Amino acid sequence: MAETLTDILIRHIRDNGPISVSHFMGLALGHPQYGYYMNRDPFGRLGDFVTAPEISQLFGEMIGVWMADLWLRMGAPSPFLLVESGPGRGTLMADLLRATRKVDGFHTAMQIHLIETSPSLRTLQAHALAGHAPYWHDSIDTLPDDAPILFVANEFLDALPIIQLMHGDKGWAERVIGLSDDGQLMFGLAPADPSLVAAIPDVLDPRDGNGIYEVSPARSGFTALLSERIERQGGAALFIDYGHSHHGMGDTLQAMRGHKFVSVFDDVGTADITSHVDFEAVAEAAIHHGASVYGPVEQWQFLEDMGIRMRASHLINNAADEKQADDVRAGLERLVSPDQMGALFKVLAIGHDAGPTPSGFGEDITP
């Protein structure tokens, strides 16, 4: 029988001791041979989950409207970097480009850069963006540093690893992954890093949410690097993801396969593993590194502000048949309805401290 990622993890833990949830997520999603994202197309009805760009072209088009509007109000810089992190199949970027093709000078000035580590997804992105000559990067570090950045990431932050801290009778401990008596993966506890415990917001009650607090140095680190670049180079970034607007307690670690939730230990590497994004922590990291922050606002509000209903009406009026029109209506409902994606998903922007306020947001929350 072929070795699995679960076998590799069990052997590693047996030889070296328990691992953090962060380490576990990193391997489950990004192991070079067996990682979830490294050798598959997880998107769509035949995959494990559906993201907003795959639901309706309306989503990517509204991101395009946001990008073009901000680019114009920045003075239409040329060149500029059009960057997406975690581009999936390339659907969002393709829809964005279609929505901006008539914006004078936008396509001439842009340089498309995609941050993607998966070889299989890079192939799909190349097909979706044929004719646009994108550049690929394994990380944000290799982006050019000589032009303003317009950045977007949809359902990217949720896949970055987290650390879970758990409060009990003896105070805070770190939730780790070890082995049961019969050698299977299971949760356990280990001493917590004092610096992480010290950073837990005082306003939180450790008795809430089963006593679990989640922190993501990976998210904060990525946000810090991006914020520093935006402050040096100019531009702005847009994050769309599911999560909570403010710090909170609770276990949000989850795995999904075939559009159903499964155990995170079930055949590791064959299910998507994510957690809810703490947008307040993301905002704090950006502010700490000099950027201005806008939002978060709920997805329905952002898309409504960008004109999604007007665009949907146009598509419905020009639909080839009633089925096509119904598909537009269904996609719109799923994106904006509060009981579907409209409220759970949040939108947050990061901008240069001297740049224009982006559309779709209220007042700048930078202190």
VOGU-3710 file (C-alpha; in Angstrom, 3 decimals, decimal comma):
1> maetltdili> 0,000/0,000/0,000  1,313/3,444/-0,940  2,454/5,748/1,833  0,047/8,569/2,719  0,548/11,957/4,317  -1,159/10,587/7,430  1,526/7,873/7,594  4,259/10,513/7,273  2,752/12,620/10,062  2,337/9,658/12,397
11> rhirdngpis> 5,944/8,601/11,865  7,207/12,148/12,369  5,259/12,574/15,619  6,344/9,158/16,882  9,988/10,084/16,277  9,951/13,756/17,248  6,943/14,428/19,442  3,730/16,417/18,962  3,442/19,168/16,358  1,565/22,461/16,400
21> vshfmglalg> -1,708/23,005/14,561  0,229/25,497/12,428  2,786/22,857/11,396  -0,017/20,381/10,704  -1,903/22,824/8,456  1,247/23,734/6,572  1,960/20,107/5,725  -1,648/19,143/5,011  -2,026/21,913/2,457  1,485/22,411/1,126
31> hpqygyymnr> 3,496/19,178/1,424  5,488/19,045/-1,848  4,169/15,595/-2,802  0,968/15,019/-0,822  -0,250/18,521/0,070  -3,870/19,265/-0,724  -3,217/22,178/-3,074  -0,170/20,759/-4,819  -1,683/18,288/-7,273  -5,410/18,860/-7,676
41> dpfgrlgdfv> -8,173/21,223/-8,772  -10,290/21,529/-5,614  -12,784/24,063/-6,976  -16,284/23,777/-8,350  -19,158/21,316/-8,237  -16,874/18,343/-8,893  -14,278/19,527/-6,366  -14,508/20,111/-2,632  -15,808/23,686/-2,402  -16,974/26,608/-4,524
51> tapeisqlfg> -15,523/30,114/-4,212  -17,221/33,372/-5,170  -15,487/33,744/-8,583  -16,744/30,268/-9,557  -20,291/31,131/-8,481  -20,717/34,143/-10,736  -18,732/36,389/-13,058  -20,301/39,272/-11,126  -17,827/38,845/-8,294  -14,628/39,255/-10,299
61> emigvwmadl> -16,172/42,064/-12,320  -16,919/44,051/-9,142  -13,302/43,572/-8,047  -12,321/44,945/-11,454  -14,524/47,993/-10,924  -12,865/48,568/-7,543  -9,372/48,223/-9,030  -9,992/50,504/-12,008  -11,649/53,199/-9,893  -8,770/53,245/-7,423
71> wlrmgapspf> -6,138/53,195/-10,182  -7,706/56,239/-11,804  -7,889/58,110/-8,498  -4,225/57,242/-7,856  -3,417/59,189/-11,031  -3,355/56,163/-13,389  0,244/55,113/-12,598  2,124/53,299/-15,346  3,409/50,734/-14,845  1,656/49,166/-11,866
81> llvesgpgrg> 1,598/45,639/-10,471  -1,759/43,836/-10,585  -1,242/41,081/-8,012  -3,420/38,192/-6,860  -2,494/35,798/-4,084  -4,108/32,364/-4,187  -5,609/32,834/-7,684  -7,364/29,447/-7,849  -8,205/28,638/-11,451  -7,546/32,218/-12,542
91> tlmadllrat> -11,284/32,911/-12,782  -11,307/36,069/-10,648  -8,415/37,596/-12,568  -9,985/36,711/-15,929  -13,281/38,354/-14,940  -11,428/41,371/-13,533  -9,552/41,804/-16,801  -12,724/41,568/-18,869  -14,386/44,224/-16,680  -11,442/46,623/-17,099
101> rkvdgfhtam> -10,657/46,140/-20,789  -12,343/49,428/-21,766  -10,666/51,496/-19,017  -8,286/53,639/-21,026  -4,673/52,766/-20,254  -5,367/50,182/-17,534  -4,285/47,096/-19,474  -1,350/48,881/-21,061  -0,005/49,910/-17,652  -0,583/46,662/-15,744
111> qihlietsps> 1,870/43,861/-15,043  0,054/40,742/-13,797  1,730/38,849/-10,942  0,280/35,713/-9,328  1,427/34,299/-5,994  0,875/30,550/-6,326  2,845/27,505/-5,140  0,731/24,771/-6,760  2,015/23,489/-10,129  -1,404/22,130/-11,089
121> lrtlqahala> -3,165/25,421/-10,340  -0,517/27,399/-12,216  -1,407/25,351/-15,301  -5,093/26,229/-14,936  -4,244/29,897/-14,394  -2,069/29,984/-17,509  -4,985/28,637/-19,542  -7,491/31,124/-18,067  -5,148/34,062/-18,636  -3,747/33,096/-22,023
131> ghapywhdsi> -2,646/36,216/-23,854  -1,985/38,233/-20,694  1,508/36,879/-19,867  1,329/36,724/-16,058  4,378/36,252/-13,845  4,263/33,632/-11,084  5,818/33,801/-7,617  6,073/31,374/-4,725  5,881/34,242/-2,240  5,387/37,987/-1,982
141> dtlpddapil> 9,136/38,451/-1,488  9,979/38,216/-5,202  7,487/40,799/-6,458  9,115/43,759/-8,230  9,709/46,750/-5,971  9,644/49,559/-8,537  5,931/50,164/-9,147  2,667/50,657/-7,203  0,717/47,543/-6,238  -2,974/46,797/-6,647
151> fvanefldal> -3,471/43,504/-4,807  -6,410/41,147/-4,280  -6,786/37,912/-2,313  -10,066/36,002/-2,131  -10,201/33,099/0,334  -6,447/33,177/0,816  -6,010/34,214/4,446  -8,279/31,419/5,726  -5,787/28,802/4,485  -2,776/30,316/6,256
161> piiqlmhgdk> -1,810/28,310/9,357  -3,047/29,131/12,851  -1,927/28,366/16,383  -4,616/27,363/18,874  -4,322/28,322/22,540  -6,617/26,613/25,049  -7,534/27,823/28,527  -8,022/25,350/31,348  -7,657/24,953/35,091  -3,896/25,552/34,852
171> gwaervigls> -4,146/28,566/32,546  -3,242/28,755/28,874  -1,696/25,874/26,916  -1,107/25,273/23,221  -3,305/22,774/21,439  -1,043/20,349/19,577  -1,349/17,149/17,571  0,043/13,931/18,958  -0,782/10,229/18,908  -3,399/8,191/20,751
181> ddgqlmfgla> -2,557/4,921/22,499  -3,324/3,067/19,275  -1,076/5,347/17,228  -3,683/7,589/15,590  -3,600/11,383/15,264  -5,284/13,237/18,105  -5,302/16,624/19,841  -3,309/17,218/23,013  -1,845/20,096/25,020  1,671/21,467/25,430
191> padpslvaai> 3,163/24,518/27,174  2,216/27,734/25,389  4,639/30,352/24,149  4,454/33,127/26,789  4,645/35,831/24,099  1,502/34,457/22,417  -0,339/34,274/25,728  0,692/37,846/26,564  -0,788/39,029/23,239  -4,285/37,618/23,911
201> pdvldprdgn> -6,657/40,621/24,043  -7,728/41,490/27,576  -11,320/42,001/26,459  -11,762/38,282/25,755  -13,291/35,927/28,315  -11,306/32,648/28,283  -14,452/30,774/29,305  -16,040/31,501/25,918  -15,741/29,354/22,798  -14,627/26,197/24,645
211> giyevspars> -11,669/28,206/25,933  -9,915/28,276/22,533  -8,231/31,351/21,084  -6,722/31,261/17,586  -3,762/33,355/16,487  -2,063/33,349/13,093  1,495/34,669/12,922  1,423/33,624/9,250  -1,480/35,970/8,475  -0,013/38,823/10,469
221> gftallseri> 3,381/38,267/8,851  1,976/38,258/5,331  -0,059/41,395/6,059  3,006/43,114/7,503  5,131/42,381/4,417  2,377/43,544/2,073  1,749/46,695/4,113  5,434/47,587/4,091  5,514/47,185/0,298  2,426/49,336/-0,174
231> erqggaalfi> 3,959/52,050/2,008  7,173/51,951/-0,060  5,687/51,460/-3,511  2,187/52,902/-3,250  -1,077/51,173/-3,980  -3,656/49,179/-2,053  -4,787/45,643/-1,216  -8,191/44,006/-0,964  -8,882/40,927/1,167  -12,142/38,966/0,933
241> dyghshhgmg> -12,639/36,013/3,256  -14,922/34,406/5,804  -14,370/35,289/9,416  -15,140/37,727/12,219  -14,664/41,477/12,331  -13,300/41,528/15,896  -11,182/39,305/18,137  -13,113/36,359/19,526  -12,881/32,974/21,169  -13,749/29,660/19,562
251> dtlqamrghk> -12,469/26,699/17,553  -12,911/27,439/13,840  -10,484/24,865/12,439  -12,335/22,914/9,761  -11,818/20,478/6,914  -13,977/20,088/3,808  -14,120/17,369/1,182  -16,784/16,920/-1,457  -18,682/19,973/-0,144  -19,067/18,342/3,291
261> fvsvfddvgt> -17,258/18,933/6,573  -14,992/16,092/7,679  -12,500/15,510/10,493  -9,203/17,330/10,023  -7,511/13,963/10,653  -9,463/12,097/7,969  -7,006/11,112/5,208  -4,828/14,195/5,654  -3,962/15,947/2,405  -7,218/15,054/0,648
271> aditshvdfe> -9,400/17,740/2,290  -9,144/21,513/2,479  -8,213/22,719/5,986  -8,960/26,305/6,938  -10,049/28,552/9,811  -12,036/31,751/10,137  -10,075/34,968/9,675  -9,691/37,379/12,590  -9,952/40,610/10,600  -9,122/42,755/13,604
281> avaeaaihhg> -5,753/41,006/13,869  -5,137/41,561/10,144  -5,997/45,246/10,516  -3,703/45,614/13,530  -0,766/44,117/11,611  -1,311/46,535/8,718  -1,655/49,586/10,978  1,449/48,596/12,931  3,437/48,690/9,684  2,231/52,108/8,607
291> asvygpveqw> -0,670/51,334/6,292  -4,194/52,711/6,423  -7,021/50,200/6,873  -10,592/50,369/5,609  -13,341/48,085/6,870  -13,990/45,308/7,295  -17,456/45,486/5,823  -19,720/42,565/5,026  -19,450/41,231/1,493  -23,025/42,120/0,560
301> qfledmgirm> -22,433/45,778/1,434  -19,200/45,982/-0,550  -20,682/44,339/-3,645  -23,825/46,475/-3,474  -21,685/49,616/-3,221  -19,691/48,531/-6,270  -22,866/48,232/-8,349  -23,438/44,478/-8,499  -27,211/44,765/-8,892  -26,922/47,120/-11,849
311> rashlinnaa> -24,486/44,757/-13,538  -26,726/41,766/-12,775  -29,716/43,536/-14,328  -27,700/44,171/-17,479  -26,692/40,506/-17,723  -30,273/39,354/-17,104  -31,691/41,705/-19,749  -29,140/40,439/-22,275  -29,305/36,753/-21,356  -29,568/34,255/-24,197
321> dekqaddvra> -32,418/32,409/-22,478  -34,305/32,207/-19,188  -31,942/29,594/-17,765  -28,996/31,945/-18,221  -30,960/34,734/-16,577  -31,889/32,454/-13,666  -28,213/31,533/-13,245  -27,344/35,220/-12,895  -30,106/35,697/-10,315  -28,986/32,634/-8,352
331> glerlvspdq> -25,352/33,756/-8,351  -26,302/37,230/-7,192  -28,415/35,827/-4,371  -25,645/33,539/-3,170  -23,079/36,347/-3,138  -25,165/38,991/-1,336  -27,775/37,173/0,740  -26,946/37,477/4,472  -27,893/33,845/5,068  -25,491/32,643/2,355
341> mgalfkvlai> -22,150/34,411/1,688  -23,256/38,000/2,176  -22,665/38,339/5,933  -20,150/35,599/6,773  -17,652/36,952/4,229  -15,935/40,241/5,042  -13,981/42,699/2,888  -10,997/44,684/4,173  -8,702/47,061/2,307  -5,175/48,237/3,079
351> ghdagptpsg> -3,882/51,427/1,493  -0,928/53,797/1,440  -1,313/56,330/4,235  -1,302/59,170/1,694  -3,419/57,414/-0,916  -7,083/57,879/-1,841  -9,837/56,245/0,183  -10,968/53,186/-1,779  -14,585/52,773/-2,819  -16,869/50,483/-0,857
361> fgeditp> -15,739/51,555/2,614  -16,500/54,176/5,225  -14,000/56,139/7,207  -10,361/55,119/7,547  -9,903/53,361/10,928  -6,204/54,160/11,220  -5,647/55,829/14,626
//
